[in-house]
């Protein structure tokens, strides 16, 4: 996610502390937050997929996926 979009989320949050946001601003903030959360989840998923556990014998194995 671009830094300018993260800055916009922060700007809208600062504005909300001084006055009520318009419906358009609320919708924009909600969309930006959803995009930010998706980007963080994708980054974490990518990091976990490239994480390996090394056992006592030196063998590497990927982290097991959590079962629902």
PyMOL CGO cylinders between C-alpha atoms (Angstrom):
from pymol import cmd
from pymol.cgo import CYLINDER

trace = [
    CYLINDER, 0.00, 0.00, 0.00, 1.32, 3.43, -0.91, 0.3, 1, 1, 1, 1, 1, 1,
    CYLINDER, 1.32, 3.43, -0.91, 2.44, 5.76, 1.86, 0.3, 1, 1, 1, 1, 1, 1,
    CYLINDER, 2.44, 5.76, 1.86, 0.16, 8.50, 0.53, 0.3, 1, 1, 1, 1, 1, 1,
    CYLINDER, 0.16, 8.50, 0.53, -2.88, 6.30, 1.16, 0.3, 1, 1, 1, 1, 1, 1,
    CYLINDER, -2.88, 6.30, 1.16, -1.73, 5.53, 4.71, 0.3, 1, 1, 1, 1, 1, 1,
    CYLINDER, -1.73, 5.53, 4.71, -1.20, 9.26, 5.26, 0.3, 1, 1, 1, 1, 1, 1,
    CYLINDER, -1.20, 9.26, 5.26, -4.76, 9.88, 4.06, 0.3, 1, 1, 1, 1, 1, 1,
    CYLINDER, -4.76, 9.88, 4.06, -6.12, 7.43, 6.66, 0.3, 1, 1, 1, 1, 1, 1,
    CYLINDER, -6.12, 7.43, 6.66, -4.18, 9.32, 9.34, 0.3, 1, 1, 1, 1, 1, 1,
    CYLINDER, -4.18, 9.32, 9.34, -5.43, 12.66, 8.03, 0.3, 1, 1, 1, 1, 1, 1,
    CYLINDER, -5.43, 12.66, 8.03, -9.05, 11.51, 8.13, 0.3, 1, 1, 1, 1, 1, 1,
    CYLINDER, -9.05, 11.51, 8.13, -8.56, 10.23, 11.68, 0.3, 1, 1, 1, 1, 1, 1,
    CYLINDER, -8.56, 10.23, 11.68, -7.13, 13.59, 12.78, 0.3, 1, 1, 1, 1, 1, 1,
    CYLINDER, -7.13, 13.59, 12.78, -10.06, 15.39, 11.16, 0.3, 1, 1, 1, 1, 1, 1,
    CYLINDER, -10.06, 15.39, 11.16, -12.54, 13.10, 12.93, 0.3, 1, 1, 1, 1, 1, 1,
    CYLINDER, -12.54, 13.10, 12.93, -11.12, 14.21, 16.29, 0.3, 1, 1, 1, 1, 1, 1,
    CYLINDER, -11.12, 14.21, 16.29, -12.00, 17.84, 15.60, 0.3, 1, 1, 1, 1, 1, 1,
    CYLINDER, -12.00, 17.84, 15.60, -15.28, 17.49, 13.71, 0.3, 1, 1, 1, 1, 1, 1,
    CYLINDER, -15.28, 17.49, 13.71, -17.69, 14.88, 12.42, 0.3, 1, 1, 1, 1, 1, 1,
    CYLINDER, -17.69, 14.88, 12.42, -16.70, 13.35, 9.10, 0.3, 1, 1, 1, 1, 1, 1,
    CYLINDER, -16.70, 13.35, 9.10, -19.04, 13.62, 6.14, 0.3, 1, 1, 1, 1, 1, 1,
    CYLINDER, -19.04, 13.62, 6.14, -20.55, 10.43, 4.77, 0.3, 1, 1, 1, 1, 1, 1,
    CYLINDER, -20.55, 10.43, 4.77, -18.16, 10.62, 1.81, 0.3, 1, 1, 1, 1, 1, 1,
    CYLINDER, -18.16, 10.62, 1.81, -15.17, 10.89, 4.15, 0.3, 1, 1, 1, 1, 1, 1,
    CYLINDER, -15.17, 10.89, 4.15, -16.45, 8.01, 6.28, 0.3, 1, 1, 1, 1, 1, 1,
    CYLINDER, -16.45, 8.01, 6.28, -16.80, 5.83, 3.19, 0.3, 1, 1, 1, 1, 1, 1,
    CYLINDER, -16.80, 5.83, 3.19, -13.32, 6.80, 1.99, 0.3, 1, 1, 1, 1, 1, 1,
    CYLINDER, -13.32, 6.80, 1.99, -11.79, 6.04, 5.38, 0.3, 1, 1, 1, 1, 1, 1,
    CYLINDER, -11.79, 6.04, 5.38, -13.56, 2.67, 5.57, 0.3, 1, 1, 1, 1, 1, 1,
    CYLINDER, -13.56, 2.67, 5.57, -12.34, 1.71, 2.08, 0.3, 1, 1, 1, 1, 1, 1,
    CYLINDER, -12.34, 1.71, 2.08, -8.78, 2.79, 2.86, 0.3, 1, 1, 1, 1, 1, 1,
    CYLINDER, -8.78, 2.79, 2.86, -8.78, 0.89, 6.14, 0.3, 1, 1, 1, 1, 1, 1,
    CYLINDER, -8.78, 0.89, 6.14, -10.06, -2.27, 4.41, 0.3, 1, 1, 1, 1, 1, 1,
    CYLINDER, -10.06, -2.27, 4.41, -7.31, -1.92, 1.79, 0.3, 1, 1, 1, 1, 1, 1,
    CYLINDER, -7.31, -1.92, 1.79, -4.70, -1.43, 4.52, 0.3, 1, 1, 1, 1, 1, 1,
    CYLINDER, -4.70, -1.43, 4.52, -5.87, -4.50, 6.46, 0.3, 1, 1, 1, 1, 1, 1,
    CYLINDER, -5.87, -4.50, 6.46, -5.81, -6.60, 3.29, 0.3, 1, 1, 1, 1, 1, 1,
    CYLINDER, -5.81, -6.60, 3.29, -2.25, -5.44, 2.56, 0.3, 1, 1, 1, 1, 1, 1,
    CYLINDER, -2.25, -5.44, 2.56, -1.09, -6.28, 6.10, 0.3, 1, 1, 1, 1, 1, 1,
    CYLINDER, -1.09, -6.28, 6.10, -2.70, -9.74, 5.91, 0.3, 1, 1, 1, 1, 1, 1,
    CYLINDER, -2.70, -9.74, 5.91, -1.10, -10.43, 2.52, 0.3, 1, 1, 1, 1, 1, 1,
    CYLINDER, -1.10, -10.43, 2.52, 2.29, -9.36, 3.82, 0.3, 1, 1, 1, 1, 1, 1,
    CYLINDER, 2.29, -9.36, 3.82, 2.00, -11.55, 6.91, 0.3, 1, 1, 1, 1, 1, 1,
    CYLINDER, 2.00, -11.55, 6.91, 0.80, -14.52, 4.87, 0.3, 1, 1, 1, 1, 1, 1,
    CYLINDER, 0.80, -14.52, 4.87, 3.76, -14.14, 2.52, 0.3, 1, 1, 1, 1, 1, 1,
    CYLINDER, 3.76, -14.14, 2.52, 6.16, -13.94, 5.44, 0.3, 1, 1, 1, 1, 1, 1,
    CYLINDER, 6.16, -13.94, 5.44, 4.70, -17.03, 7.13, 0.3, 1, 1, 1, 1, 1, 1,
    CYLINDER, 4.70, -17.03, 7.13, 4.77, -19.03, 3.88, 0.3, 1, 1, 1, 1, 1, 1,
    CYLINDER, 4.77, -19.03, 3.88, 8.52, -18.40, 3.72, 0.3, 1, 1, 1, 1, 1, 1,
    CYLINDER, 8.52, -18.40, 3.72, 9.18, -19.31, 7.34, 0.3, 1, 1, 1, 1, 1, 1,
    CYLINDER, 9.18, -19.31, 7.34, 10.68, -22.69, 8.11, 0.3, 1, 1, 1, 1, 1, 1,
    CYLINDER, 10.68, -22.69, 8.11, 11.21, -24.65, 11.31, 0.3, 1, 1, 1, 1, 1, 1,
    CYLINDER, 11.21, -24.65, 11.31, 14.58, -26.35, 11.74, 0.3, 1, 1, 1, 1, 1, 1,
    CYLINDER, 14.58, -26.35, 11.74, 14.44, -29.48, 13.88, 0.3, 1, 1, 1, 1, 1, 1,
    CYLINDER, 14.44, -29.48, 13.88, 17.22, -30.89, 16.03, 0.3, 1, 1, 1, 1, 1, 1,
    CYLINDER, 17.22, -30.89, 16.03, 18.63, -32.84, 13.04, 0.3, 1, 1, 1, 1, 1, 1,
    CYLINDER, 18.63, -32.84, 13.04, 18.91, -29.72, 10.90, 0.3, 1, 1, 1, 1, 1, 1,
    CYLINDER, 18.91, -29.72, 10.90, 15.99, -30.59, 8.64, 0.3, 1, 1, 1, 1, 1, 1,
    CYLINDER, 15.99, -30.59, 8.64, 13.88, -27.67, 7.48, 0.3, 1, 1, 1, 1, 1, 1,
    CYLINDER, 13.88, -27.67, 7.48, 10.13, -27.89, 7.18, 0.3, 1, 1, 1, 1, 1, 1,
    CYLINDER, 10.13, -27.89, 7.18, 7.55, -25.20, 6.44, 0.3, 1, 1, 1, 1, 1, 1,
    CYLINDER, 7.55, -25.20, 6.44, 5.13, -24.05, 9.10, 0.3, 1, 1, 1, 1, 1, 1,
    CYLINDER, 5.13, -24.05, 9.10, 2.01, -26.19, 9.08, 0.3, 1, 1, 1, 1, 1, 1,
    CYLINDER, 2.01, -26.19, 9.08, -1.20, -24.47, 8.05, 0.3, 1, 1, 1, 1, 1, 1,
    CYLINDER, -1.20, -24.47, 8.05, -3.76, -24.01, 10.79, 0.3, 1, 1, 1, 1, 1, 1,
    CYLINDER, -3.76, -24.01, 10.79, -6.84, -26.17, 10.41, 0.3, 1, 1, 1, 1, 1, 1,
    CYLINDER, -6.84, -26.17, 10.41, -10.18, -24.45, 10.85, 0.3, 1, 1, 1, 1, 1, 1,
]
cmd.load_cgo(trace, "trace")
